[in-house]
Amino acid sequence: MGSPFKDHHPLHPSIAKKLIPWTFYAMLPLVLFRVYLYPYPLRHTATTILTSSSVSPPPALLEDESSCDYTDGNWVPDKRDPLYNGSTCGTIKEGQSCIAHGRPDMGYLYWRWKPKQCKLPRFEPNTFLQLLRNKHLAFVGDSMARNQLESLLCMLSSVSPPNLVYRDGEENKFRRWYFESHNFSISVYWSPFLVRGVEKSSTGLNHNQLFLDHVDERWAADMNGIDMVVLSIGHWFLHPAVYYEGDQVLGCHYCPDLNHTEIGFYDILRKAIKTTLKALVDRKGPNDNGFDALVTTFSPAHFEGDWDKLGACPKTEPYKEGEKTLEGMDAEMRQVEVEEVEAAKMNSMHLEKFRLEALDVTKLSLMRPDGHPGPYMHPFPFAYGVAERVQNDCVHWCLPGPIDTWNEILLEVIKKWEYESRREQ
């Protein structure tokens, strides 16, 4: 039998010339319809649907924006209400409950951080809880760690109520909550230096003592039971202190009554972070699921005048782009933290299941002088007129407020990690 194509002949040239134009006109609507529905080139992308055991890859990652720079952006008006308020969240620390304390202006609530190179989605409580299902997240550090924790608790409580299951120490410095719906625990550990330290007191030392070659075991001893840790330090390094390494005194900061060499605190901060991150790397993590760590960078204060005299933070709107520059101490503190995170990442490359990132919030926080409690750290401070001296808090953040953005970025980092893990499988 011959080839089935043996007797096949092409169309007559004149017929082909007539058909080609008609074919073009017939295909044109289909092409236009395809472009309308899918304006960008189609790519084969594996996605998953958010269920009780899976999470879709972050949209930004599907657009090849996994390296989004959240530090480069500006604050833009946003008409949406916060996810929570003082009546819907019962874990707001009294000093940060600005609305309940009578702050009259509400404009500070209606801004969102807009990165220039990508999108920062609104916080998704259900997604966060799903990603941290069966895990234990710990915030470790100073009062900024606690401030960030309480912001996160409030946003999560908008969909699932947390139960306080552990409390210890003065001023609730060690606490743990449990979200039964997702078998998820979240803790806060007071450790203002991350390394071992003795805090000054009204009856004893009038300066802090830091032992820079020992991590603070008050939290590090629990590391095997923690899956993810968010570290935050900085402001306590400005206080008078004596620094030790081994049995030797390295020097001190602002200790005129002691016979020690006066040294700056930037190198001390670096040593403390280095010791802490080395401890994380050496101990690797709690189990086969690995260990994740983030360092929240320094959060600038906004006192106008001396903080312990008549300093205040009276502004009611964010700084505009170019109006405020990251410089001086704020820039130095941030740089130390970012550099040490990058160094620790290099030193931990041999660990398959150890992930570390800097949660770089310094610049976006610098641009929000309006987000602090100010005089409303106390209830109705002007109820009986303007006092000669009113104490202001221009360090911590109102809840709700700009600090909620820190946790929006935290969620995006976790989503990126989850997507990368799934892509590697």
C-alpha positions in Angstrom: 0.0 0.0 0.0 1.3 3.4 -0.9 1.7 6.3 1.4 -1.7 7.9 2.4 -0.1 11.3 1.5 1.0 10.2 -2.0 -2.0 11.6 -3.8 -2.3 14.8 -1.7 -2.0 18.0 -3.7 -1.8 21.6 -2.4 -4.7 24.0 -3.0 -4.7 25.8 -6.3 -2.8 29.1 -5.9 -5.8 31.2 -6.8 -8.0 29.5 -4.2 -5.3 30.0 -1.5 -5.1 33.7 -2.2 -8.8 34.0 -1.6 -8.8 32.0 1.6 -5.9 33.7 3.4 -7.7 37.1 3.9 -10.9 35.4 5.1 -8.9 33.2 7.5 -7.2 36.3 8.9 -10.6 38.1 9.5 -12.0 35.0 11.1 -9.1 34.7 13.6 -9.0 38.4 14.5 -11.9 38.3 17.0 -10.4 35.3 18.7 -7.1 37.0 19.1 -8.7 40.2 20.5 -10.8 38.1 22.9 -7.6 36.3 24.2 -5.8 39.6 24.7 -8.7 41.1 26.6 -8.9 38.2 29.0 -5.2 37.6 29.4 -3.3 40.8 28.8 0.1 39.2 29.8 1.8 36.1 28.5 0.4 33.0 29.9 2.7 31.1 32.2 2.2 27.6 33.7 2.0 28.3 37.4 1.1 25.8 40.1 -1.3 27.3 42.6 -3.2 25.8 45.5 -6.5 26.8 47.1 -6.6 28.0 50.7 -8.0 25.1 52.6 -7.5 23.7 56.1 -4.1 22.4 55.0 -2.8 24.6 52.2 -2.2 28.2 51.3 -2.0 29.8 47.8 1.3 31.3 46.8 1.3 35.1 47.4 0.1 37.0 44.4 3.3 39.1 44.3 5.4 36.0 44.0 3.4 34.9 41.0 4.5 38.1 39.3 8.2 37.5 40.1 8.4 40.1 42.9 9.7 37.8 45.6 12.4 40.3 46.4 10.1 43.3 47.1 11.7 46.1 48.9 9.2 47.1 51.6 11.5 49.8 52.9 11.1 52.0 49.8 7.7 53.6 49.7 5.4 56.2 51.2 2.3 56.6 53.4 -0.9 57.2 51.4 -4.4 58.0 52.6 -6.6 54.9 53.2 -10.4 55.1 53.9 -10.6 51.6 55.4 -11.2 51.2 59.1 -8.6 49.3 61.1 -9.3 45.6 61.7 -9.8 46.2 65.4 -10.3 48.8 68.1 -10.3 49.1 71.9 -13.7 47.5 72.2 -13.0 44.6 69.9 -9.6 43.7 71.3 -9.0 43.1 75.0 -5.3 42.7 74.9 -4.3 46.3 74.2 -1.8 47.6 76.8 -3.5 50.6 78.6 -0.7 53.0 77.6 -1.2 52.3 73.9 -5.0 52.5 73.9 -5.1 56.1 72.5 -8.7 56.2 71.5 -10.0 55.0 74.8 -7.7 57.6 76.5 -9.4 60.4 74.7 -7.2 61.2 71.7 -9.4 63.5 69.7 -7.9 63.2 66.2 -8.5 60.0 64.3 -6.6 60.8 61.1 -3.6 58.8 62.1 -5.7 55.6 61.6 -6.3 56.2 57.9 -3.0 55.7 56.2 -1.4 52.7 54.6 2.2 52.0 53.6 2.6 51.8 49.8 5.9 50.3 48.6 7.0 51.7 45.3 7.9 48.4 43.6 5.1 46.1 44.7 1.9 45.8 46.7 1.5 45.3 50.4 -1.8 43.6 51.0 -4.1 44.3 53.9 -3.4 41.9 56.8 -5.3 38.6 56.4 -5.8 37.1 59.9 -7.1 33.7 58.6 -4.1 33.3 56.3 -1.7 34.1 59.1 -3.3 31.6 61.4 -3.4 29.0 58.7 0.3 29.4 58.0 1.2 29.1 61.7 -1.1 26.2 62.4 0.4 23.8 64.9 3.3 26.2 65.6 4.6 28.4 68.4 5.6 32.0 67.6 7.6 34.0 70.1 8.3 37.7 70.3 11.5 38.3 72.3 13.0 41.6 73.3 12.0 45.0 74.8 8.7 46.8 74.9 8.7 47.3 71.1 8.5 43.5 70.8 5.6 43.6 73.2 4.0 46.4 71.2 4.3 44.4 68.0 2.9 41.3 69.7 -0.1 43.1 71.0 -0.8 44.5 67.5 -0.7 41.0 66.1 -2.9 39.6 68.8 -5.5 42.3 68.1 -5.6 41.6 64.4 -5.8 37.9 64.9 -8.6 38.3 67.5 -10.8 39.8 64.8 -11.4 36.2 63.5 -10.3 33.9 66.4 -10.3 34.7 70.1 -7.0 33.9 71.9 -6.9 32.3 75.4 -4.2 33.5 77.8 -2.7 30.3 79.1 0.5 31.5 80.8 1.5 34.6 82.8 4.7 35.2 84.8 6.8 38.1 86.0 6.1 41.7 86.8 4.0 43.7 84.4 3.1 40.6 82.4 6.6 40.4 80.9 6.2 36.7 80.1 2.9 35.6 78.6 1.5 33.0 76.2 -1.8 32.8 74.3 -3.3 29.9 72.6 -5.6 29.9 69.5 -7.5 26.6 69.8 -8.9 26.9 66.3 -5.5 26.4 64.8 -3.5 24.8 67.6 -1.3 27.9 67.5 0.6 29.5 70.4 2.1 33.0 70.6 4.3 34.2 73.4 6.2 37.3 74.6 9.5 37.1 76.4 10.9 40.2 78.1 14.6 40.4 77.2 15.6 44.0 76.5 19.2 43.1 75.6 18.6 39.5 74.2 21.9 38.6 75.9 22.1 38.1 79.7 21.6 41.3 81.6 20.8 42.7 85.0 18.5 45.7 84.8 19.0 48.8 87.0 16.5 49.2 89.8 15.4 52.0 92.2 16.9 50.2 95.2 20.1 48.7 93.6 22.2 49.4 90.6 21.6 52.7 88.8 22.9 51.2 85.6 22.3 48.1 83.6 24.8 45.2 83.4 25.2 43.3 80.1 27.1 40.0 79.6 27.7 40.1 75.9 29.0 36.5 75.4 25.9 34.8 76.9 22.5 34.7 75.4 19.6 35.3 77.8 18.5 31.8 78.8 15.2 33.1 80.2 14.0 32.8 76.6 16.7 30.8 74.9 16.1 27.8 77.2 12.6 27.5 75.5 14.0 27.5 72.0 13.3 23.8 71.4 9.6 24.6 71.8 9.5 27.6 69.5 9.1 27.4 65.7 9.5 31.1 64.9 11.0 34.0 66.8 10.7 37.7 66.2 13.6 39.6 68.0 13.4 43.3 68.8 16.0 45.4 70.7 17.5 48.9 70.6 16.2 51.5 73.0 17.5 50.0 76.2 21.1 50.3 74.8 20.8 54.1 75.3 20.6 53.7 79.0 23.6 53.8 81.4 25.3 50.4 81.4 28.4 48.4 82.2 29.5 45.8 79.6 31.2 42.5 80.3 32.7 39.9 78.1 33.9 36.8 79.9 35.3 38.0 83.2 36.5 41.3 81.8 34.8 44.7 81.9 34.8 46.1 78.4 33.7 49.5 79.5 30.6 51.4 80.1 28.1 53.9 78.7 27.4 57.0 80.7 28.9 55.9 84.0 30.8 59.0 85.4 30.7 57.6 88.9 32.5 54.3 87.9 36.2 53.8 87.0 35.5 52.3 83.6 36.3 53.4 80.1 33.5 55.2 78.4 32.6 53.4 75.1 29.8 53.8 72.6 26.8 51.5 72.4 26.8 50.7 68.7 29.5 48.0 69.0 27.8 46.7 72.1 24.5 46.4 70.2 26.4 44.5 67.4 28.0 42.1 69.9 24.6 41.4 71.5 22.9 40.7 68.2 25.9 38.6 67.0 25.8 36.5 70.2 22.0 36.0 69.9 22.0 35.0 66.3 25.0 32.7 66.8 23.0 31.0 69.5 20.1 30.5 67.1 22.4 29.1 64.4 24.2 26.8 66.9 21.0 25.4 68.3 19.4 25.4 64.8 15.8 24.8 65.8 13.3 22.7 67.7 12.6 19.8 65.4 12.7 18.5 61.8 10.4 21.3 60.7 13.2 23.8 61.1 13.4 27.2 62.7 12.5 30.7 61.5 13.8 34.0 62.9 13.3 37.6 62.2 14.9 40.7 63.6 12.6 43.8 63.7 14.9 46.8 63.1 15.1 49.9 65.2 12.0 52.0 65.6 12.8 55.7 65.8 11.3 57.9 68.6 9.7 61.3 67.7 10.3 63.5 70.7 10.4 67.2 70.0 12.4 68.4 72.9 13.8 66.3 75.7 11.9 63.1 76.3 12.1 63.4 80.1 11.1 67.1 80.3 8.6 68.7 78.0 9.3 66.6 74.9 6.2 65.8 72.9 5.2 64.4 69.5 2.3 66.7 68.5 2.2 66.0 64.7 -1.1 64.6 63.3 0.0 63.4 59.9 2.9 61.4 58.4 6.0 63.1 57.0 5.9 63.5 53.3 8.5 62.0 51.0 11.7 63.9 51.3 10.6 65.8 54.4 12.4 63.5 56.8 15.7 61.6 56.3 16.9 58.5 58.0 20.2 59.6 59.6 22.2 59.7 62.8 21.5 57.2 65.5 18.4 55.8 63.8 20.4 54.9 60.7 23.3 53.5 62.7 21.1 51.3 64.8 19.3 49.9 61.8 22.6 49.4 59.9 24.1 47.3 62.7 21.0 45.1 62.9 20.7 44.6 59.1 24.5 43.8 58.8 24.4 41.3 61.5 21.4 39.5 60.1 23.1 39.3 56.7 26.3 37.9 58.3 24.3 35.3 60.3 22.5 34.3 57.1 25.9 33.6 55.5 27.0 31.6 58.5 23.9 29.5 58.5 23.8 28.6 54.8 24.7 25.0 55.7 21.5 24.6 57.6 18.7 23.4 55.4 15.8 24.3 57.6 17.0 27.6 59.2 15.6 30.8 57.8 16.5 34.3 58.9 15.4 37.8 57.7 15.5 41.4 58.9 12.0 42.9 59.3 13.2 46.3 58.2 10.6 48.8 59.5 12.9 51.7 60.4 12.2 54.1 57.5 8.4 53.5 57.4 8.3 54.0 61.2 10.4 57.2 61.0 7.8 58.7 58.7 5.0 58.3 61.3 5.5 61.0 64.0 1.7 61.0 64.4 1.3 57.4 65.5 2.5 57.6 69.1 0.3 57.9 72.2 2.0 61.2 73.2 0.1 62.6 76.2 -2.6 60.0 75.7 -0.5 57.3 77.3 -2.7 58.4 80.3 -6.5 58.7 80.2 -7.8 62.2 79.3 -4.6 64.1 80.2 -6.3 67.5 79.6 -9.6 66.8 81.3 -8.7 69.5 83.9 -6.8 71.9 81.7 -3.3 71.9 80.4 -0.8 71.0 83.2 2.6 72.6 83.5 4.3 69.3 82.6 2.6 66.5 80.7 4.4 63.2 80.2 4.5 62.0 76.6 5.2 58.6 75.0 6.8 59.2 71.6 8.4 55.8 71.5 5.6 53.2 71.5 2.7 53.1 69.1 -1.0 53.6 69.4 -3.1 50.4 68.9 -4.5 50.3 66.2 -1.8 52.4 64.4 1.3 52.3 62.2 2.8 49.3 64.0 0.1 47.1 62.4 2.0 47.6 59.2 5.0 45.7 60.7 2.8 42.7 61.0 1.5 43.1 57.4 5.1 42.8 56.3 5.7 39.9 58.7 2.9 38.0 57.0 4.3 38.7 53.6 7.7 37.3 54.6 6.0 34.2 56.0 4.0 33.8 52.8 7.1 34.0 50.7 8.8 31.4 52.9 5.8 29.1 52.5 5.8 29.5 48.7 9.5 28.9 48.5 9.1 25.7 50.5 6.4 24.4 48.3 8.4 25.2 45.2 11.3 23.3 46.5 9.2 20.2 47.2 
